[in-house]
Amino acid sequence: VQLQASGGGLVQPGGSLRLSCLVSGMRLDSPDYYAIAWFRQAPGKEREGVSCLRVRGYEPYYLDSVKGRFTIFRDNAKSTVILQMNDLKPEDSAVYYCATDLGFVATFPNCLDYQYETWGQGTQVTVSS
């Protein structure tokens, strides 16, 4: 399985961005597909889970600071997982990564980076006026 993240960029506070994670090598609707997630890391800070989605069951996990502003969803036809980010704030600036767990390791409602074994490259999000 390979992941390719895209959609980052520079946006003003209050703006929106849509991040995409293209998944190749396995269908998102495969019964072997377990969980996919978005993480972010800002300079000098630890990586944190933004949103984690178990493909079957459970509501998605969202970091408290993004609840009500970010939405994670799948487009199975395009084999893509989307992170829609609205009302962006400067503190959302970071490199965003998508990751997947195919080993049925991830526990919910947690969003822990060490439970995800396959990672895509990051995409930079900068929120600034």
C-alpha positions as CSV (number, residue, x, y, z in Angstrom):
1,V,0.0,0.0,0.0
2,Q,1.2,3.5,-0.8
3,L,-0.2,6.8,0.2
4,Q,0.2,10.1,-1.5
5,A,-0.9,13.3,0.3
6,S,-1.7,16.5,-1.5
7,G,-3.7,19.7,-1.2
8,G,-1.6,21.8,1.2
9,G,-0.8,25.4,0.7
10,L,-0.9,28.9,2.0
11,V,-4.3,30.2,3.2
12,Q,-5.5,33.2,5.2
13,P,-7.0,32.7,8.6
14,G,-10.7,31.7,8.3
15,G,-10.0,30.1,4.9
16,S,-10.4,26.4,3.8
17,L,-8.2,23.7,2.4
18,R,-9.0,20.2,1.3
19,L,-6.3,17.6,1.8
20,S,-6.4,14.4,-0.2
21,C,-4.7,11.1,0.5
22,L,-4.6,8.9,-2.6
23,V,-4.4,5.2,-1.6
24,S,-2.9,2.7,-4.0
25,G,-2.3,-1.0,-3.6
26,M,-5.5,-1.8,-1.8
27,R,-9.1,-0.8,-2.2
28,L,-10.5,1.4,0.5
29,D,-13.6,-0.8,0.6
30,S,-11.6,-4.0,1.1
31,P,-12.5,-6.0,4.2
32,D,-8.8,-6.0,5.0
33,Y,-8.7,-2.2,5.2
34,Y,-8.9,-1.1,8.8
35,A,-8.0,2.5,9.6
36,I,-6.7,5.6,8.0
37,A,-5.7,8.9,9.6
38,W,-4.3,12.4,9.3
39,F,-1.5,13.6,11.6
40,R,0.3,16.8,11.7
41,Q,3.6,18.1,13.0
42,A,4.5,21.8,13.5
43,P,8.1,22.9,13.9
44,G,9.4,22.2,17.4
45,K,6.3,20.2,18.3
46,E,5.4,16.6,18.6
47,R,3.3,14.9,15.9
48,E,-0.3,14.8,16.8
49,G,-3.4,12.9,15.5
50,V,-5.8,15.3,13.8
51,S,-8.4,12.8,12.7
52,C,-8.5,9.0,12.7
53,L,-11.1,7.0,10.8
54,R,-11.9,3.3,11.3
55,V,-13.3,2.1,8.0
56,R,-16.0,0.1,9.6
57,G,-17.7,1.2,12.8
58,Y,-17.0,4.0,15.2
59,E,-17.4,7.7,14.7
60,P,-14.2,9.4,13.5
61,Y,-11.8,10.7,16.1
62,Y,-11.0,14.4,15.9
63,L,-8.5,16.4,17.9
64,D,-10.4,18.7,20.2
65,S,-9.0,21.8,18.6
66,V,-10.3,20.9,15.2
67,K,-13.7,19.6,16.1
68,G,-16.4,21.4,14.2
69,R,-13.9,22.7,11.6
70,F,-12.4,19.6,10.1
71,T,-14.1,16.6,8.5
72,I,-12.6,13.3,7.4
73,F,-14.3,11.2,4.8
74,R,-13.7,8.6,2.1
75,D,-14.2,8.6,-1.6
76,N,-14.0,4.9,-2.4
77,A,-14.4,5.4,-6.1
78,K,-11.3,7.6,-6.2
79,S,-9.5,5.6,-3.5
80,T,-9.0,8.8,-1.7
81,V,-9.4,10.0,1.9
82,I,-10.2,13.6,2.3
83,L,-9.6,16.0,5.2
84,Q,-11.8,19.0,4.7
85,M,-10.4,21.9,6.8
86,N,-12.5,25.0,7.3
87,D,-12.1,28.1,9.4
88,L,-8.4,27.5,9.5
89,K,-6.3,29.2,12.2
90,P,-2.6,30.0,12.3
91,E,-2.1,27.2,14.9
92,D,-3.2,24.7,12.3
93,S,0.0,25.4,10.3
94,A,2.0,22.2,10.1
95,V,3.1,19.4,7.8
96,Y,0.1,17.1,7.5
97,Y,0.6,13.4,6.9
98,C,-1.8,10.6,6.1
99,A,-1.2,7.1,7.4
100,T,-2.9,3.8,7.4
101,D,-3.2,0.8,9.7
102,L,-3.7,-2.5,7.9
103,G,-2.8,-4.6,10.9
104,F,-5.9,-4.0,13.0
105,V,-3.8,-2.4,15.6
106,A,-5.3,1.1,16.0
107,T,-7.5,1.5,19.0
108,F,-10.5,3.9,19.0
109,P,-11.4,6.5,20.0
110,N,-7.6,7.1,20.1
111,C,-5.5,8.5,17.3
112,L,-2.0,7.4,18.0
113,D,0.7,7.7,15.4
114,Y,2.7,4.6,16.5
115,Q,-0.3,2.4,15.7
116,Y,-0.1,3.3,12.0
117,E,2.5,1.5,9.9
118,T,2.3,3.0,6.5
119,W,2.8,6.7,5.9
120,G,2.6,9.1,3.0
121,Q,4.8,12.1,2.4
122,G,3.8,15.3,4.1
123,T,2.0,18.2,2.7
124,Q,2.6,21.7,4.1
125,V,-0.3,23.8,5.4
126,T,0.5,27.4,6.3
127,V,-2.2,29.6,7.7
128,S,-1.1,33.2,7.7
129,S,-2.3,36.7,6.8
